[in-house]
Amino acid sequence: MERANATGVRTPGVPGRSGGRAKRGRPAVFSRERLVETLAASLLEDPGATLTIARAAQAAGCSVMSIYRFFTDRDDLAAALIRYIMRESRSRVVPGDPWQARIRAWMLTVHEQSRRYPSVFQLAASGESPAWVTETVFLAAILREAGLSDDQDLADAIYLIATTSLSQAMLRAAHHDSPTPSLYSVVAQLSPEEASEAAALVPYFAAMGDRATDLVISSVLVAVEGIVAGQRVVTERS
């Protein structure tokens, strides 16, 4: 295609400029891992965003159908996202540490990551997604080193650790880890005896903060130690 210049001479058109064909860029290359990384970065920038297939497509700049090429549904996407989030945080779980220290580190990681990705952990803890199952193998390896070999005892310990951690994460994600002012207004509606009891306790609840997380983790570890000790007693008797 030619066009006239200022002197009236016709010259070939230049691709990519006005009057010529725009040069096409390379099509975006997607993969399961790349989509998860992109979505994680997007949710980190906007923690309040809901995790959906449409959100993943928007973050990656692709169609919804492109997402379905790599993920069967939202649960599959959430499970992959949890694996990615937890994998980058396992560095604080030191292999040579006592098993209690490693379980504590894992639970603290869940707690801290729930602050960064509230919508992901809220979904995983709500019962709508089996995403927490992705971490059971990691926890099982630690607990087997602790001496748990019975599958039932192992499942009990993992269930206690995982569901307690994710429940706390859901509370944190929903910003319900400390009482709101409305909690105090309820005290005024109680009977004098009940109000007196509640009024004495509510300030302590309000002051919990991060201490609540340590309290929950320590209690879970005591319970798991009981499961480990119980199996050892049975093993020694058999």
Residue pairs with C-beta under 8 A, 6 or more apart in sequence:
1 12
1 13
1 19
1 20
2 10
2 11
2 12
2 13
3 10
3 11
3 13
3 19
4 10
4 11
5 11
13 19
13 20
14 20
15 21
15 22
15 23
16 22
16 23
28 60
28 61
28 62
30 60
30 62
30 66
30 69
30 70
31 70
32 70
32 71
32 80
34 60
35 56
35 60
35 67
35 70
35 71
36 77
36 80
36 81
36 84
37 84
38 59
38 60
39 55
39 56
39 59
39 60
39 77
39 81
40 81
40 84
40 85
40 117
41 59
42 49
42 55
42 58
42 59
43 49
43 51
43 59
43 117
43 119
43 120
44 116
44 117
47 116
47 117
47 118
47 119
48 118
48 119
49 55
49 119
50 119
51 74
51 77
51 78
51 81
51 119
51 120
51 123
52 74
53 64
53 67
53 68
53 71
53 73
53 74
53 77
54 64
56 67
56 71
56 77
57 63
57 64
57 66
57 67
60 66
60 67
67 77
71 77
71 80
74 123
74 129
75 128
75 129
75 130
75 131
78 120
78 123
78 124
78 129
78 131
79 129
79 130
79 131
79 133
79 134
81 117
81 120
81 131
82 120
82 124
82 131
82 132
82 134
82 135
83 134
85 113
85 116
85 117
85 120
86 109
86 110
86 113
86 134
86 135
86 138
89 109
89 112
89 113
90 106
90 109
90 138
92 105
92 108
92 109
93 102
93 105
93 106
93 109
94 101
94 102
94 105
95 102
97 105
99 142
99 143
99 145
99 146
100 221
100 225
102 142
103 139
103 142
103 143
103 161
103 220
103 221
103 224
104 217
104 221
106 135
106 138
106 139
106 142
106 161
106 165
107 161
107 164
107 165
107 217
107 220
108 213
108 217
110 121
110 165
110 166
110 168
110 169
111 165
111 168
111 169
111 172
111 213
113 121
113 169
114 121
114 168
114 169
114 170
114 172
114 173
115 172
115 173
118 172
118 173
118 174
119 173
120 131
121 166
121 169
121 170
121 172
121 173
122 169
122 170
122 173
122 174
123 129
123 131
124 131
124 132
124 166
124 169
125 132
125 163
125 166
125 167
125 169
125 170
125 173
126 170
132 162
132 163
132 166
135 162
136 158
136 162
139 157
139 158
139 161
139 162
140 154
140 158
143 154
143 157
143 158
143 224
143 228
144 154
146 228
147 228
147 231
147 232
148 154
148 157
148 227
148 228
148 231
149 231
150 231
153 227
153 228
153 230
153 231
156 227
157 224
157 227
157 228
160 220
160 223
160 224
161 220
161 224
164 216
164 220
165 220
168 177
168 212
168 213
168 216
171 177
177 208
177 209
177 212
178 205
178 206
178 208
178 209
179 202
179 205
179 206
183 202
183 205
184 202
186 198
187 195
187 198
187 199
187 202
188 195
190 198
208 215
